[in-house]
Amino acid sequence: MSVRVDELLARMTWEQKLFQLQIVWRRETGEQHALARRGIGAQFWPPSAAETNALQRVAVEESELGIPLLIALDVVHGQFTIFPTPLAQAASFDPAVAADDARISAQEARGNGVNWTFSPMVDVTRDPRWGRVVEGFGEDVHLAGVLTRAKAIGYQGDDLTRPDALAACLKHFVAYGAGEAGRDYNSADLSRRRLRETYLETFRIGVAAGAASVMAAFTSLNGTPMHAHRGLLTGVLKDEWGFGGVVVGDADGVAQLVDHGVVADEPAAIARAIEAGVDVVMGGTLLVDEDGCALLSPRDVSPERIDDAVRRVLTLKERLGLFENPYVDESAGARAATPERKERARAAAERCLVLLRNEDAALPLSGRRRVLLAGPYARSLDHLGAWVQHFATPVSQTLVDALAAELSDTVVEVADGAGFFDGSQQQLAEAVERARDADVVVLAVGEPSVLSGEASSRADITLPAAQVRLIRAVAATGTPVVVVLATGRPLVIEEWVDDVAAILIAWHLGVEAPAAISGALSGRVNPGGRLPMTFPRAVGQIPIHYDHESTGRPPRTGGRIPTGASGDLAGPDNLDDHYTSKYLDLELGPRYSFGAGLSYTSFTLSALEVTTEIDLDALEAGESVSVSVSVENTGERAGDDVVMLFVRDEIASLTPPVARLRGFRRVALEAGESTRVRFELSADDLRLWTDDERRMLEPGGFSVWVDDGTSRRDGRFTVQERI
């Protein structure tokens, strides 16, 4: 308990308490100052250090209680220095990438007056139709949990009073990524087991890491809108996990309870949300009007709940050191990306690249005499990705300029070929003609940033037709084609994947994207990333993820509708496999699974060692199963390998997932170098959630294996039953 907070609470009127529980959109300066003077609790960034100081000065010196403001902004993957999008960061399989982004974001944002960021987004999702997959860390709970922890700590550090620390916000609680049909803001319906095992876990990890705040999701879950879900906001988050921070509503999410059909009007929505556990209302009608009249009375919402919410808000302000120092040094804050920070953004971008295909060593390009670069990303500067503010430092170099600088001994030519959404026959014909004279063609294609992010769900996640035509036409010339695919989500690429020699997934890599991409194309950078989300063969497979449960009729062969000699449908050739879980018209499995990725060198895994047996009591008491494997770079150049540890419960009371990632290491090895990678499996790594919300660990056999995307080593251990 804080003496300052207690004293303030004792002095505050009902109206003053209510007004601390609201954040409003950025408004014109006079109105912002008027709200600060009246004692509102939070506002969005003005946006400059000088304007923020002026706003804080009004709150501190001209309001009755002198309470400083929380100043908020969505700093998702950079304030001025834009790093790769979070999905791209997940592809690095390196928590240091997420942490570095968060640290630099915090330095730039706090230095200019922001003290609260609405990031990281820790929603796990298995549906690439959803536009906001670009803001998260992919489909796997373990990978997302590791990056959640890294990013939350990166923003906050170990002392929120520091001038380079931001209060983090875990969003969107919970199951926002499970919306039906991949449609943004849509409802979700989940078993309690799935909720616990997949969707709550990243939030639990973030809370354990000390995240200062949590944002409620727009969606409803099992019929209850999350902004009104007392069982989760209070029962799980605050009571079970002991979360003592602030729960903030999303943009107008409280008012939208009316649209959900669970309350009659906005005052009732606010009362229900606060009683459910929301502490700060974002947007909507002001909780206290210009005449000082409160929208709610103590009859509408309990005074004890209001006091708890206000205490949480004031405690966060105290943790941020705002009562002692509400202002920032206006001369010290950066207003643009510095060369040193751009260099760190470039290094991060290089670690996020994923090489998915490389037939006949089409890459790297070094040593080629003539290279044609075509496609909409050849000259575009649209590499920053979703959730970037207008004041971010723009990309200053095109890919063609960056590639020409990398390949100084190669003739690099450029042709448009197509735009993002359309293209002329003349553009296409020129690209095809010039492709015939090139040693290799690099087609820089993909989604522009506008196609991913919030309110950007897509029913069709293929490339726009003009870009597909370009790929097919250029590939038909016989000149080897390298596709650089910039995207904010996994795409369906079946129309052209087998026609090209190489595919480099470039995501949206931020301010230094062209330098990073050209470095990988030239060979200066050896791609080492892995897919954090599955690339499906067709939209009909979605939702799709590697850690699915096995069915009672698992398939053994692919689908493909059989036909007779006349072309009519024929009977199945293999009745044993016909009645199994698959699609008749699609090959088995995804195009590229979670964890896929290649390198310009080769690696070998060997000498797997696993603890063969362990007593259940010992495991429960804190002992672990040890797993280790040797990794050797057997190629001719340095490179990074990502070693992933998977486990499967062989026989359980509940159907277990076919695989669960339980550890990963990204290791850098010189040519011929080897190292030993070690993992420890704890009891929690082996437990399964039940539908009555118990975590279950049973004795028996467990399959365990290590995999780096191209090779695999298998082992097994037994958990001995209690005697």
C-alpha positions in Angstrom: 0.0 0.0 0.0 1.2 3.5 -0.8 0.7 6.4 1.7 0.4 8.9 -1.2 -2.3 6.8 -2.9 -4.2 6.3 0.3 -4.1 10.0 1.0 -5.2 10.9 -2.5 -8.1 8.5 -2.4 -9.3 9.9 0.9 -9.4 13.4 -0.5 -11.1 12.5 -3.8 -14.7 13.1 -4.6 -16.8 10.6 -6.5 -16.5 12.7 -9.7 -12.7 13.0 -9.3 -12.4 9.2 -8.9 -14.5 8.5 -12.0 -12.5 10.9 -14.2 -9.3 9.1 -13.3 -10.8 6.0 -15.0 -10.9 7.4 -18.5 -8.6 7.9 -21.5 -9.8 10.0 -24.5 -8.6 10.4 -28.0 -6.2 13.1 -29.1 -8.1 16.4 -29.4 -7.3 19.9 -30.2 -4.9 21.5 -27.7 -7.5 23.7 -25.9 -9.8 20.8 -25.2 -6.9 18.5 -24.1 -5.9 21.2 -21.6 -9.4 21.6 -20.4 -9.7 17.9 -19.7 -6.4 17.9 -17.9 -7.5 20.8 -15.8 -10.7 19.0 -14.8 -8.6 16.0 -13.7 -9.0 13.3 -16.4 -6.7 10.3 -15.7 -5.1 9.7 -19.2 -4.8 11.1 -22.7 -3.2 10.1 -25.9 0.2 11.6 -26.8 -0.2 15.2 -28.2 2.4 14.4 -30.1 5.7 16.1 -29.0 7.7 16.4 -25.8 6.9 20.1 -25.6 3.1 19.6 -26.0 3.2 16.7 -23.5 5.0 18.8 -20.9 2.5 21.6 -21.4 -0.4 19.1 -21.0 1.2 17.6 -17.9 1.8 21.1 -16.5 -1.9 21.8 -16.7 -2.7 18.6 -14.9 -0.2 19.1 -12.2 -0.4 22.8 -11.6 -4.0 23.7 -12.5 -6.1 20.7 -11.5 -7.5 20.6 -8.0 -5.5 17.5 -6.9 -2.4 17.9 -9.2 -2.4 14.3 -10.4 -0.2 13.8 -13.4 -1.5 12.1 -16.6 -0.9 8.7 -18.1 0.2 9.5 -21.7 -0.5 6.6 -24.0 0.3 5.5 -27.5 0.4 2.3 -29.5 4.1 1.8 -29.9 3.9 -1.6 -31.5 7.2 -2.1 -33.3 8.8 1.3 -33.1 8.1 5.0 -32.3 10.5 6.6 -34.8 12.8 3.7 -35.6 10.5 1.1 -37.1 11.6 -2.5 -36.4 10.2 -5.6 -38.2 6.5 -6.3 -37.4 5.9 -8.6 -34.4 5.1 -11.6 -36.6 8.4 -11.0 -38.4 10.2 -10.8 -35.0 8.7 -14.2 -34.1 10.3 -15.6 -37.3 13.7 -14.8 -35.8 13.2 -17.3 -33.0 15.3 -14.9 -31.0 13.8 -13.1 -28.0 16.7 -10.6 -28.2 15.1 -9.2 -31.4 11.8 -8.5 -29.6 13.6 -7.1 -26.6 15.8 -4.7 -28.6 12.7 -3.4 -30.4 11.0 -2.8 -27.1 14.0 -1.1 -25.5 14.6 1.3 -28.4 10.8 2.0 -28.6 10.8 2.8 -24.9 13.7 5.1 -25.2 12.2 7.1 -28.1 8.6 7.2 -26.7 9.4 8.0 -23.1 11.9 10.5 -24.1 9.1 12.4 -25.9 6.5 12.1 -23.1 4.8 8.8 -23.7 4.7 6.7 -20.6 2.2 3.9 -21.5 2.3 1.8 -24.6 -0.6 -0.4 -25.8 1.8 -3.3 -26.7 2.7 -6.1 -26.9 -0.2 -7.9 -28.7 0.1 -11.5 -27.3 -2.9 -13.1 -29.0 -2.1 -16.5 -30.3 -3.9 -17.2 -33.5 -4.2 -20.0 -36.0 -6.1 -18.1 -38.7 -4.0 -16.1 -41.2 -7.2 -14.5 -42.7 -7.2 -12.3 -39.6 -5.4 -9.1 -40.4 -4.0 -8.7 -36.9 -1.8 -11.8 -37.1 0.9 -9.3 -38.2 0.9 -7.7 -34.6 1.3 -11.0 -32.8 3.9 -13.8 -32.4 2.2 -16.5 -34.4 0.5 -19.8 -33.7 2.6 -21.4 -31.1 2.1 -20.8 -27.4 5.6 -21.5 -26.3 7.3 -19.2 -28.9 4.7 -16.5 -28.3 5.2 -16.8 -24.5 9.0 -16.4 -24.7 8.6 -13.3 -26.9 5.8 -11.9 -24.7 8.2 -12.0 -21.7 11.1 -10.5 -23.7 9.0 -7.6 -25.0 7.2 -6.8 -21.8 10.6 -6.6 -19.9 12.2 -4.8 -22.8 9.6 -2.0 -22.6 9.6 -1.7 -18.8 13.1 -2.7 -17.7 13.5 -3.2 -13.9 12.5 0.4 -12.9 9.5 2.2 -14.5 10.7 5.5 -13.2 13.7 5.5 -15.6 13.5 8.0 -18.5 13.7 5.1 -20.9 10.9 2.9 -19.5 7.4 2.4 -20.7 4.5 0.7 -19.0 3.6 -2.3 -21.2 0.1 -3.5 -22.0 -0.7 -7.1 -22.8 -3.5 -7.2 -25.4 -6.2 -8.3 -26.2 -7.5 -10.3 -23.2 -8.6 -12.9 -24.3 -9.1 -15.1 -27.4 -9.2 -12.1 -29.8 -7.2 -14.3 -32.2 -9.9 -17.0 -32.1 -12.6 -15.0 -33.8 -14.8 -17.1 -36.1 -13.9 -17.2 -39.8 -10.8 -15.0 -39.1 -13.0 -11.9 -39.1 -11.9 -9.0 -37.0 -14.0 -8.3 -33.9 -15.9 -11.5 -34.4 -17.2 -13.8 -31.6 -15.2 -16.8 -30.3 -16.5 -20.0 -28.8 -13.9 -22.2 -27.0 -13.7 -25.0 -24.6 -12.2 -24.2 -21.3 -9.3 -26.6 -22.1 -8.5 -24.7 -25.3 -8.9 -21.4 -23.6 -6.4 -22.3 -20.9 -4.0 -24.3 -23.0 -3.7 -21.9 -26.0 -5.2 -18.4 -25.4 -4.7 -17.6 -21.7 -1.1 -18.8 -21.4 0.7 -15.9 -23.1 -1.1 -13.4 -20.8 -0.2 -15.5 -17.7 3.4 -15.4 -18.8 3.3 -11.6 -19.4 1.6 -11.0 -16.0 4.3 -13.1 -14.3 6.9 -11.0 -16.1 5.5 -7.9 -14.5 3.5 -6.2 -17.3 1.9 -3.1 -15.9 -1.4 -3.3 -17.7 -3.8 -5.5 -19.8 -6.2 -4.5 -22.5 -9.6 -6.2 -22.9 -10.5 -7.7 -26.2 -13.3 -6.4 -28.5 -14.7 -9.9 -28.9 -17.2 -11.9 -27.0 -16.2 -15.3 -25.7 -18.8 -18.1 -25.3 -21.5 -15.4 -25.4 -20.0 -12.9 -23.0 -18.3 -9.8 -24.3 -14.8 -9.6 -22.9 -15.3 -6.0 -21.6 -18.1 -7.5 -19.4 -16.4 -10.8 -18.5 -16.0 -10.7 -14.8 -15.0 -14.4 -14.6 -11.9 -13.8 -16.7 -11.1 -10.1 -16.0 -11.5 -10.4 -12.3 -11.7 -14.2 -11.5 -8.7 -15.3 -13.5 -6.6 -12.2 -14.2 -6.9 -10.4 -10.9 -7.8 -13.0 -8.4 -6.2 -16.2 -9.6 -3.1 -14.7 -11.1 -2.8 -11.8 -8.6 -2.5 -9.1 -11.3 -2.3 -5.8 -9.5 -2.0 -3.5 -12.6 -4.5 -1.7 -14.7 -7.1 -3.3 -17.0 -7.9 -0.9 -19.9 -10.8 -1.2 -22.3 -10.1 -1.1 -26.0 -11.2 1.8 -28.3 -14.9 2.3 -27.5 -15.0 -1.3 -26.4 -17.0 -0.5 -23.3 -19.6 1.5 -25.2 -19.9 -1.3 -27.7 -21.4 -3.5 -25.1 -24.7 -1.9 -26.3 -24.0 -3.2 -29.8 -23.3 -6.7 -28.3 -26.8 -6.6 -27.0 -26.0 -7.1 -23.3 -26.9 -3.7 -22.0 -29.5 -1.0 -23.0 -27.3 2.1 -23.0 -23.8 3.4 -22.5 -24.1 4.2 -18.7 -25.1 0.7 -18.1 -22.2 -0.5 -20.3 -19.7 1.5 -18.3 -21.1 0.2 -15.0 -21.1 -3.4 -16.2 -17.5 -3.1 -17.5 -16.1 -1.6 -14.4 -17.9 -4.2 -12.2 -16.4 -6.9 -14.4 -12.9 -5.6 -13.9 -12.2 -2.9 -16.4 -10.3 -0.1 -14.7 -9.9 2.5 -17.4 -12.5 3.2 -20.1 -11.1 4.2 -23.5 -13.2 6.6 -25.5 -17.0 7.0 -25.3 -19.0 9.5 -23.4 -17.1 11.5 -20.8 -17.6 10.0 -17.3 -17.8 13.5 -15.9 -19.3 16.2 -18.1 -18.2 19.9 -18.4 -20.5 20.9 -15.6 -18.9 18.4 -13.2 -21.8 15.9 -13.3 -20.9 12.2 -13.1 -22.4 9.8 -15.6 -22.6 7.1 -12.9 -23.6 7.2 -9.3 -22.7 4.9 -6.4 -26.0 3.2 -7.0 -24.7 2.1 -10.5 -21.4 0.7 -9.6 -20.0 -0.1 -6.2 -17.8 2.5 -4.5 -15.4 -0.3 -3.4 -14.8 -1.3 -7.1 -14.3 2.3 -8.1 -11.7 2.7 -5.3 -9.9 -0.4 -6.4 -9.8 0.9 -10.0 -8.6 4.3 -9.0 -6.0 2.8 -6.7 -4.6 0.8 -9.6 -4.4 3.8 -11.8 -2.7 6.0 -9.2 -0.3 3.1 -8.3 0.8 2.9 -11.9 1.4 6.6 -12.0 3.5 6.3 -8.8 5.4 3.3 -10.3 6.2 5.5 -13.3 7.6 8.2 -11.0 5.1 10.8 -12.4 4.4 12.4 -9.1 8.1 13.2 -8.6 8.9 13.9 -12.3 5.9 14.3 -14.7 8.0 16.1 -17.3 10.6 15.1 -19.9 13.7 16.8 -21.1 12.5 18.4 -24.4 16.1 18.7 -25.7 17.0 15.1 -25.1 14.2 13.2 -26.9 15.0 11.9 -30.4 12.5 12.9 -33.1 13.8 10.6 -35.8 15.7 7.3 -36.1 19.4 7.8 -35.5 22.1 6.0 -37.5 22.9 3.7 -34.6 19.2 2.8 -34.0 18.7 2.2 -37.7 21.7 -0.2 -37.6 20.0 -2.1 -34.8 16.8 -2.2 -36.8 18.7 -3.6 -39.8 20.3 -6.3 -37.7 17.0 -7.3 -36.3 15.5 -7.4 -39.8 18.3 -9.6 -41.1 17.4 -12.2 -38.4 13.7 -12.3 -39.4 14.2 -13.4 -43.0 13.0 -17.0 -43.8 14.3 -18.9 -46.8 11.6 -21.4 -47.7 12.8 -22.7 -51.1 16.2 -22.7 -52.9 16.3 -25.1 -55.8 19.6 -25.5 -57.6 21.2 -22.9 -55.2 19.4 -20.1 -57.0 20.4 -18.0 -54.0 22.6 -16.2 -53.1 23.1 -14.0 -56.2 26.8 -13.2 -55.8 28.7 -14.0 -58.9 25.7 -13.5 -61.3 26.4 -11.2 -64.3 22.9 -9.9 -64.9 20.0 -9.7 -62.5 16.5 -8.4 -63.3 14.5 -7.0 -60.3 10.8 -6.6 -61.0 7.5 -6.5 -59.1 5.8 -3.8 -57.0 8.3 -4.0 -54.1 11.2 -3.3 -56.5 10.8 0.5 -56.1 8.2 0.7 -53.3 9.1 2.2 -49.9 6.1 0.5 -48.3 8.1 -1.7 -45.9 7.1 -0.4 -42.5 4.1 -2.6 -42.0 0.9 -2.2 -39.9 0.6 0.0 -36.8 3.1 2.7 -37.7 2.4 6.3 -36.8 2.7 9.1 -39.3 5.8 10.6 -37.5 7.9 7.4 -38.0 11.1 7.7 -39.9 10.3 6.6 -43.5 12.2 4.1 -45.6 14.7 6.1 -47.6 16.1 3.5 -50.0 14.4 1.3 -52.6 15.2 -2.4 -52.9 16.7 -1.9 -56.4 19.1 0.8 -55.0 20.0 -1.4 -52.1 20.6 -4.5 -54.3 22.7 -2.6 -56.8 24.9 -1.4 -53.9 25.2 -5.0 -52.6 26.0 -6.4 -56.0 28.5 -3.9 -57.2 30.0 -6.3 -59.8 26.6 -7.3 -61.2 24.4 -5.5 -63.6 21.1 -5.0 -61.8 18.2 -3.9 -64.0 14.7 -3.1 -62.9 11.2 -3.4 -64.5 7.8 -2.8 -62.9 6.0 -5.9 -64.2 3.0 -5.1 -62.2 1.7 -2.9 -59.4 0.3 -4.2 -56.1 -3.2 -4.6 -57.4 -3.1 -4.1 -61.2 -0.7 -3.8 -64.1 -0.7 -3.1 -67.8 0.0 -5.6 -70.5 2.9 -3.4 -71.5 4.5 -3.6 -68.1 4.1 -7.4 -68.1 5.5 -7.8 -71.6 8.6 -5.6 -70.8 9.3 -7.7 -67.7 9.0 -11.0 -69.6 11.2 -9.7 -72.5 14.0 -8.5 -70.1 13.8 -11.7 -68.1 14.9 -13.7 -71.1 18.3 -11.8 -71.1 18.9 -12.1 -67.3 20.8 -14.8 -65.4 18.2 -14.7 -62.7 15.0 -12.7 -62.0 14.1 -11.5 -58.6 10.4 -10.8 -58.2 9.7 -8.6 -55.2 6.0 -9.1 -54.6 3.6 -9.3 -51.7 0.9 -7.5 -49.6 1.2 -3.8 -49.2 1.0 -2.8 -45.5 -2.6 -1.7 -45.9 -3.7 -5.3 -46.4 -2.7 -6.3 -42.9 -3.4 -5.0 -39.4 -6.6 -4.1 -37.7 -9.8 -4.3 -39.7 -7.9 -6.0 -42.5 -9.2 -9.5 -42.5 -9.1 -11.2 -46.0 -11.3 -14.0 -47.3 -8.8 -14.7 -50.1 -5.2 -14.7 -48.9 -3.5 -15.3 -52.2 -1.5 -12.6 -53.9 -3.4 -10.1 -56.0 -4.0 -11.5 -59.5 -1.7 -9.0 -61.3 1.2 -10.2 -59.2 0.4 -13.9 -59.8 0.3 -13.2 -63.6 3.7 -11.6 -63.4 5.2 -14.6 -61.5 3.7 -17.2 -63.9 4.7 -15.3 -67.0 8.3 -14.6 -66.0 8.7 -18.2 -64.7 7.6 -19.4 -68.2 10.6 -17.9 -69.8 12.8 -20.5 -68.2 15.0 -18.0 -66.4 15.4 -18.9 -62.7 13.0 -16.9 -60.6 13.6 -15.8 -57.0 10.5 -14.6 -55.2 10.9 -12.1 -52.4 7.6 -12.2 -50.6 6.8 -9.2 -48.3 3.7 -10.0 -46.2 1.9 -9.4 -43.0 0.5 -12.9 -42.8 1.0 -16.4 -44.2 -0.4 -16.6 -47.8 -1.7 -19.3 -50.0 0.9 -19.6 -52.8 -0.1 -22.8 -54.6 -0.7 -21.0 -57.9 3.0 -20.4 -58.4 5.2 -22.0 -55.7 6.4 -24.9 -57.9 7.2 -22.6 -60.8 10.0 -20.6 -59.0 13.5 -21.6 -57.9 13.6 -19.7 -54.5 11.3 -18.0 -52.0 12.5 -15.6 -49.4 9.9 -14.5 -46.9 10.6 -10.8 -46.1 7.5 -9.9 -44.1 7.4 -6.2 -43.4 10.8 -5.6 -42.0 10.7 -1.9 -41.1 12.9 1.1 -41.8 15.9 -0.9 -42.9 14.0 -3.6 -44.9 15.7 -3.0 -48.3 19.2 -3.3 -46.8 18.3 -6.5 -45.0 16.6 -8.1 -48.0 19.4 -7.2 -50.4 22.0 -8.5 -47.9 20.2 -11.9 -47.9 19.9 -11.9 -51.7 23.6 -11.1 -52.2 24.8 -13.7 -49.6 26.2 -11.2 -47.1 23.4 -12.3 -44.8 22.6 -16.0 -44.4 18.9 -16.3 -43.7 18.2 -18.2 -40.4 14.6 -17.5 -39.5 11.8 -20.0 -39.3 8.1 -19.8 -39.9 6.1 -18.8 -36.8 2.9 -19.6 -38.6 1.8 -22.3 -41.0 1.4 -21.5 -44.7 -1.7 -23.4 -45.8 -2.3 -25.0 -49.2 -5.8 -23.5 -49.4 -8.0 -21.3 -47.4 -10.3 -24.3 -46.8 -7.6 -25.8 -44.4 -7.9 -22.8 -42.0 -7.6 -22.8 -39.0 -4.4 -24.8 -39.4 -1.6 -25.3 -36.9 1.1 -27.9 -36.3 0.0 -28.8 -32.7 -3.4 -30.2 -33.6 -4.9 -33.3 -31.9 -4.9 -36.6 -33.7 -8.2 -38.0 -34.9 -9.5 -41.5 -34.6 -9.0 -41.8 -38.3 -5.7 -40.1 -39.2 -4.9 -40.1 -42.9 -1.9 -41.9 -44.4 -2.0 -40.5 -47.9 -3.0 -37.3 -49.7 -6.5 -36.4 -51.0 -6.9 -35.7 -54.7 -10.3 -36.9 -56.0 -9.7 -40.1 -58.0 -11.0 -40.1 -61.6 -11.6 -42.9 -64.1 -10.2 -43.0 -67.7 -13.1 -41.0 -68.9 -12.7 -38.3 -66.4 -15.7 -39.4 -64.3 -15.3 -40.0 -60.6 -14.0 -43.4 -59.8 -14.1 -45.4 -56.6 -11.3 -45.0 -54.1 -8.2 -47.1 -54.7 -7.5 -47.6 -51.0 -10.6 -48.1 -48.9 -8.5 -48.4 -45.7 -7.4 -44.8 -46.2 -10.5 -43.4 -47.9 -12.5 -43.0 -44.6 -9.9 -40.9 -42.9 -9.6 -37.2 -41.9 -8.5 -35.4 -45.0 -9.8 -33.3 -48.0 -10.7 -35.2 -51.2 -9.4 -32.3 -53.4 -6.2 -31.4 -51.5 -2.8 -32.9 -50.7 -2.2 -33.8 -47.1 -0.8 -31.1 -44.7 0.1 -27.5 -45.2 2.4 -26.1 -47.9 5.0 -25.0 -45.3 4.6 -25.9 -41.6 5.5 -24.0 -38.5 9.2 -24.0 -38.0 10.1 -24.4 -41.7 13.2 -22.6 -43.0 16.4 -23.2 -44.9 19.9 -21.8 -44.9 22.7 -21.2 -47.4 24.7 -23.8 -45.4 23.8 -27.2 -44.0 23.5 -28.5 -40.5 23.4 -32.0 -39.0 21.8 -33.0 -35.7 23.4 -36.0 -33.9 24.0 -37.8 -30.6 20.6 -37.1 -29.0 20.7 -37.8 -25.3 17.5 -38.0 -23.2 16.9 -38.8 -19.5 15.3 -42.2 -20.0 13.1 -42.2 -16.9 12.1 -40.0 -14.0 9.8 -40.5 -11.0 6.6 -38.6 -11.1 7.1 -37.4 -7.5 10.6 -36.1 -8.4 9.3 -34.3 -11.5 6.5 -32.7 -9.4 9.2 -31.7 -6.8 11.2 -29.7 -9.4 13.5 -32.2 -11.1 13.6 -32.2 -14.9 14.1 -34.4 -18.0 17.4 -33.4 -19.7 17.6 -33.4 -23.5 20.7 -32.6 -25.4 21.8 -32.8 -29.0 24.9 -32.0 -31.1 24.6 -29.5 -33.9 27.2 -29.2 -36.6 27.5 -26.8 -39.5 28.4 -29.2 -42.3 28.4 -26.6 -45.0 30.9 -24.1 -46.4 29.7 -20.9 -44.8 28.7 -19.6 -41.4 25.1 -19.7 -40.5 22.4 -19.9 -37.9 20.4 -23.0 -37.0 17.2 -23.0 -35.0 17.0 -26.2 -32.9 13.5 -26.9 -31.7 12.4 -29.3 -29.0 9.1 -31.1 -29.3 7.3 -33.5 -27.0 4.2 -35.7 -27.2 2.4 -37.6 -24.5 2.0 -41.1 -26.0 -1.1 -42.1 -24.0 -3.1 -39.7 -21.9 -6.6 -39.5 -20.4 -7.3 -36.7 -22.9 -6.3 -36.7 -26.6 -2.9 -35.0 -26.6 -1.6 -32.7 -29.4 0.6 -34.5 -31.9 3.4 -32.2 -31.0 4.2 -29.4 -28.6 7.1 -27.0 -28.9 8.8 -26.9 -25.5 12.1 -25.2 -26.2 14.2 -23.6 -28.9 17.7 -22.3 -29.4 19.1 -20.2 -32.3 22.8 -21.0 -32.6 25.4 -19.4 -34.8 28.1 -21.7 -36.2 31.0 -21.2 -38.5 31.6 -23.7 -41.3 32.7 -27.0 -39.7 31.9 -25.8 -36.2 29.7 -27.8 -33.8 28.1 -27.2 -30.4 25.9 -29.0 -27.9 22.4 -27.7 -27.3 20.7 -28.6 -24.0 17.1 -28.4 -22.8 15.3 -29.2 -19.6 11.7 -30.4 -19.5 9.9 -29.5 -16.3 6.6 -30.9 -15.0 4.8 -27.9 -16.4 6.1 -28.6 -19.9 4.4 -32.0 -19.8 1.0 -31.2 -18.2 -2.2 -31.0 -20.1 -5.2 -28.8 -19.2 -8.5 -30.6 -18.6 -11.9 -29.2 -19.5 -12.6 -28.7 -15.8 -9.5 -26.4 -15.7 -7.1 -28.7 -13.9 -3.5 -29.2 -15.1 -2.9 -32.9 -15.4 0.4 -34.7 -15.4 0.2 -38.5 -15.8 2.8 -41.2 -15.7 3.7 -43.0 -18.9 5.8 -42.7 -22.1 6.6 -39.4 -23.8 8.1 -39.1 -27.3 10.6 -36.3 -27.6 12.5 -35.0 -30.6 14.6 -32.2 -31.8 14.1 -30.6 -35.2 15.7 -27.8 -37.1 13.4 -27.7 -40.1 15.5 -30.0 -42.3 16.6 -32.8 -39.9 15.3 -34.5 -36.9 16.4 -36.8 -34.0 14.0 -38.8 -31.9 14.0 -40.1 -28.4 11.8 -41.2 -25.6 11.5 -41.1 -21.8 9.1 -42.5 -19.2 7.5 -40.8 -16.2 7.3 -43.6 -13.6 4.1 -44.1 -11.7 4.0 -43.4 -8.0 4.5 -46.6 -6.0 
